[in-house]
Amino acid sequence: MKRVLVLCTGNSCRSQMAEGFLKHFAKDKAEVYSAGIETHGVNTKAVAIMKEEGIDISHNTSNNPLAELISQSMFNSTYRFVISKFV
């Protein structure tokens, strides 16, 4: 099974939306996680936009990558990474 970790600055909008879309389209073919350098909470506008697309991310959480890596035992796993940077 493929594993994808979407990294972003605050794990509040872009990475949350990417996680939602990837989970939606990959279904059970991939494990998808998102995390950020900081945790800003999930942006309510991102939740609303995804709801318009028929994807519910309202229960997502804003995660710190190190905590996520440790809690998911990712150090012993192979992951595909999507890194987002807004400039």
Stockholm file with secondary structure:
# STOCKHOLM 1.0

chainA/1-87         MKRVLVLCTGNSCRSQMAEGFLKHFAKDKAEVYSAGIETHGVNTKAVAIMKEEGIDISHNTSNNPLAELISQSMFNSTYRFVISKFV
#=GR chainA/1-87 SS CEEEEEEESSSSSHHHHHHHHHHHHHGGGEEEEEEESSCCCCCHHHHHHHHHTTCCCTTCCCCCHHHHHHHTTGGGSCCEEEECCCC
#=GC SS_cons        CEEEEEEESSSSSHHHHHHHHHHHHHGGGEEEEEEESSCCCCCHHHHHHHHHTTCCCTTCCCCCHHHHHHHTTGGGSCCEEEECCCC
//
